[in-house]
Amino acid sequence: MAYFKYIPYLFLLITLLFIIEAVSKYNEGSDPLPYILLAVCGVAMFFVRRNSYKRYQEPKK
């Protein structure tokens, strides 16, 4: 299950896309708040997934 190691970085990539979209919406004069909130959720999911992967690799002794 090596792909669990790379899933958190997928969330960072998606977060980057949401940030780019938020900046473009802001420049258009639209409301970027939904994209900003999704970017914050993406960063949170990065840390949650990374910590769960570490916990999976090092079970309790």
Secondary structure, 3 states (H helix, E strand, C coil): CHHHHCHHHHHHHHHHHHHHHHHHHHHHCCCCHHHHHHHHHHHHHHHHHHHHHHHHHCCCC
